[in-house]
Amino acid sequence: MFRKPAALINNTALKQADNSLKEIYDNYYKSREKDFIELIQLVGEIGIDEVKEVLKY
C-alpha cells in the first residue's frame, strides 16, 4: 500500500472496514492516502476509539 496508496480507495479492505474509518477517510484523508495508511497503522496499535477521540469524531 505504501507504494501505491491510491489503490487504497478501491481496496476491498477499506470497503469492509468499520464505518467510522470510512467516514474519517472521507472527511479528512481524501487525496491524502499515504497519511491515511499511517492512520490505519495507528488504529492497529491503539484502536479506533482512541483515534476518534483525538479527532473529536
C-alpha positions in Angstrom: 0.0 0.0 0.0 2.9 2.4 0.6 4.0 2.1 -3.0 0.5 2.6 -4.5 -1.5 4.4 -1.9 -4.2 5.5 -4.3 -5.1 1.8 -4.7 -6.5 2.1 -1.2 -9.6 3.8 -2.5 -10.7 0.6 -4.3 -9.3 -1.8 -1.8 -11.7 -4.4 -0.5 -10.4 -4.0 3.0 -11.5 -0.4 3.1 -14.9 -1.3 1.7 -15.3 -3.8 4.5 -13.8 -1.5 7.2 -15.6 0.0 10.1 -18.0 2.8 9.0 -16.1 5.2 11.3 -12.9 4.5 9.5 -14.5 5.1 6.1 -16.1 8.4 7.4 -12.7 9.5 8.7 -11.2 8.8 5.3 -13.9 10.7 3.5 -13.8 13.7 5.9 -10.1 14.1 6.5 -7.9 12.0 4.1 -9.3 12.1 0.6 -6.4 12.6 -1.7 -4.0 12.0 1.2 -3.8 8.3 1.0 -0.3 8.0 2.4 -1.3 9.8 5.5 -4.4 7.6 5.8 -2.2 4.5 5.7 -0.3 5.8 8.6 -3.6 6.4 10.4 -4.6 2.8 9.8 -1.4 1.6 11.4 -2.1 3.8 14.4 -5.6 2.3 14.6 -4.0 -1.1 14.7 -1.8 0.0 17.6 -4.2 2.0 19.8 -7.7 1.2 18.4 -10.3 3.1 16.5 -11.9 4.6 19.7 -8.7 6.4 20.7 -8.2 7.8 17.1 -11.8 9.0 17.0 -11.3 10.7 20.4 -8.2 12.5 19.1 -10.1 13.7 16.0 -13.1 14.6 18.2 -15.1 12.5 15.8 
